[in-house]
């Protein structure tokens, strides 16, 4: 459910189950356009995720709480359909 629909708490990512896809996490990219967070997971865990959109493409941002700071990484950019499918797999525990 996207946050615009009223789920303000965020999703809880399921534990990995037969992970079929490993996401190639890259360092956070500087962007010339505004990034819009379309959906997100609950930040009660050490790692949370955001489904982001910027400049006509989508990507997933991973935010890890480490050593008193935040480590941010991003998936490669792709069209909305591709990233939405990856987002669903991530939430179900089938991608990491």
N, C-alpha and C positions, 0 to 999 in steps of 0.2 A: 504494500500500500504506500503510495506516495504521500509525503507529509502534507501536501495541500488538502488531502482528504480527511484530515483531522487526527492522524496518529502522531502526536507530537513527542511521544516517548522514544520512538525509534525502534527498529527491529533488534532482535537478539539473533546473532549469527549462530547457526547450529554448529556443533562440533564436527570436525572433518569426518566424512563417511566415504571411504573409497574415493578419495580425491582424484577426479578424472582430468582435472585441468590445473596446471600451475600458472599463475599470473606472473608475467615478466615485470616485476616492480622496478620502476625507474625513479631517479631523484625528482623531486618536485620541479616542474617546469615554470619558468617565468612566462607570463601571458600578457599580451597587449590588450586583451578584451576582458570584460568582467566575467567572473566565474559564478555560475548559478548552481547552488546545491539543490538537486531535484529530490533526493531522498537520502536517508542516513540511518546508521545503526546506533543503538544505545551506547553511550560512552562509559557504561559501568564496568566494562572489561578493559584490560590493558591495551587492546587494539580495537579501534573503531574504524568505520568506513563511511565515505560519502560518495554518492552518485552525482557527478558534476557534469555541467554542460558549459561550453565556452566556444564562441566563434563557429557554431554549427556542428561541433563534434562533442562527443561525450567521453568520459573517462571515469575511473574509480580512484578515489584518493584514500590511501591507508594512513591512519594516524596512530602511531605507537607511542605509548608513554614509557620513556626509558630514562633512567638516571636523572630524574627530576625535570626532564624536558620532553619535548615532542620530536619524534622522528617522522617526517612526512615523505611518502612515496606515492607515485601515481602509476596507473596502468597505461599502456599505450592508448592514444586517441583512436576512436573509430566512430562509425555512424551509430545513431541511436539504437537501432535494432540489435546490432552486434553487442554493444555494451549492456543493453537491457537484459539480453540473454546471459551474459557473463555475471551481471548483478544477481540475477535469480539463482544461478549456480552457486555464487558466493554465499548467499543467504541460506541455501539448503545444505551447505557443507560440502558441495561437490567441486569447489574451486578454492584455491588459496594462493 
